Amino acid sequence: MTLNYIMKGRDRLMKNNIVLIGMPGAGKSTVGVILAKVIGYNFIDSDLLIQEQEKALLREIIARDGLEGFLTIENQVNRDIECDNTVIATGGSVVYCQEAMEHLREIGKVVYIKLSYETIKKRLGNIKQRGVVFQDGQTLKSLYNERSPLYEKYAHVIVDGEGLDIESLMEQILKDINR
């Protein structure tokens, strides 16, 4: 699927997408691919769209443009996604982008994959390699505490992923979005 196909330019907005949000390490991309296959949807990883548009890795964009510059790009890319029958895995910092989050809520059902801080900490390796948006001096714990209420604010559905493997998480997402 090309960037042009899913970016602005389509005639209409569809509302049958599934948008996955949550902390880095929550499994958004991993479960998103499997979920898309199981339900016959397309799959988009918005972090990959950012990298494609900017011709750079996330950590390189952050180094080049700073956190605010990165968030401006992240907002624009997510705001411009237009698709249907698609599972969209977002970057963990998309919740700082109000315009993008309002758009994503309009075009799909936003699902927050909620995990405990302890689980996120265990899953993440070198967090700087992942291109995670940290303020100077910020810890993973303070980032978790800052973002959790934002994920809850924007979510249509909150899925507790604690203790679930990817297959079980996918099944729980399907069950919860169909309630």
N, C-alpha and C positions, 0 to 999 in steps of 0.2 A: 504494500500500500504506500503510495507516495504522499509526501507532505502536502502537495497541492490538492490532492483528493479530499483530505480531511480538514484543511484550513478554510478560512472564510472564502466565500464565493459560491457556496451552495445556495439554492433557492429558499430552503426552509430549514427550520430547526426541528429535530425530532426529539421526542421525550422518552424513548425506550432504551436508553443507554444505562449502563451500570458504571458508576464512578467510584473508585476505591481510594480512600484517604487513610492516613495514619502515619505513625512514626517510621523513620527508616528502620528496616529490619522487621517490619510487621508482616511482610510477605505479599504486599500488594501486587508486584509484578509476577511473582511466582504463581500465586493463586489465580491471578487475572488471566494468564495464558490458559491454564487448565479450565477455568470457568468458561472462557470464551469457546474453547473446543467442545465442551460438554453441551452448551446451549446453542451452538451454531452461530456465535457472534464473531465479529472482528475483534482485534485487540490492538490497543494503542498504549504505549508507555510515554507519557508526556515528557519525561526526562530525556528520552531518546529524540523526541521532536525538538527539544531545546538544543541538544547537541548537534542535530542535523542542521538546524537553522543557523546556528552560530559557528559551525565547523570547528568545535572545540569540546573538550570534556567539561563536565560540570565544574570540577575543581579549577580548571583553567579559566573558565568564565568568571568564577568568583574571584580568582587572583587578578584577572584582567580588569574587571568592571566593579569589583567590590560587592558587598552584600546587597546594597540598594540597587545597583545596576543589574545584578543577577535577578532580583525580585521583579524588577521592571520587565525583564525579558520573560521570566516565568509567567507573570501576569498576562503579557501579550499572547504568548503561545497558548496558554490554557483558555484564555478568553476567545481565541480565534478557532478553537476546535469546533467543527460542525460535522456530525456523523449520526448514523443511526445503527441500531443493532450492534453496538460496540461496547466492550468492556474497556474502560479507561483507567489505567493505573497512573496516579499522579505522584509527583515528588512530595516529600513530607512537608516542605515549606510552602506549598500552594495555599495553605490556610492563611498566610499573611497577605494574600492577594485577593482583596474583597471583590473586585470586579470579576476576576476569573471564577471565584467560588460562586458568585451569584449566577454567572453564566452556566457553570457546570450543574448547578441545582436546577436550572431551567431545562437543560437538555437531557437530564437523566436522574436516576435515583442515586443519591450519594450515600455510600456505605463506609462507615468508620470501622476499621479493623482495630479493635481495642486490645492492647496487651499491657501487662504490668511493666513498670520500669525495670524490674529485675530481669524479666524475659528479654526486653529490648537490649539491655546492657549485655546480656549473655550472647545475643545473636550478632551484635555488631563487632566487626573486627576493627580495622583501621578506619575510623569514621571519617577522617580527613580525606582518604582516598575516594570516598563515596561522593564527595562534593556536598556535604551537609552544611546548611546555612547556620553558622554559629556567630554570635556577637563576640567581641573580644572579652575574654575572661569567663565566658559562659560555659557551664558544665552540661553534660548529658542530662543530669537530673533536673537542672533548672530549665533546660530546653523542653524536656518531657512535661514538666509542670506548666510551662508557658503555653505549649501547644495543645495539651489535652482538652482544655475548655473550648478552644477554637474548633477542634475536630468535632466535639459534641455539638457545638453551635450550628455547624453547617450540615451535619449528617441528617439524612432522612431516617437512616437505620444505623443502629450501633450493634456490631457483632462482637461478642466476647470471644476472642481467639485463644484465650489462655488454655494451654495444655492440648490444643488441637493440632494434629498433623495437617498437611496441606489439603489432603482429600477431605478430611472432616471439616476443615475450615470452609472449603468450597460448598460442601453440603449445608453447613450452617448459614452461609450467606444466601444460598438459594431458598432455604426455609424461611429466613427472616425477611427477605425482600418480597416474598409472596404472601405475607400475612396481611 
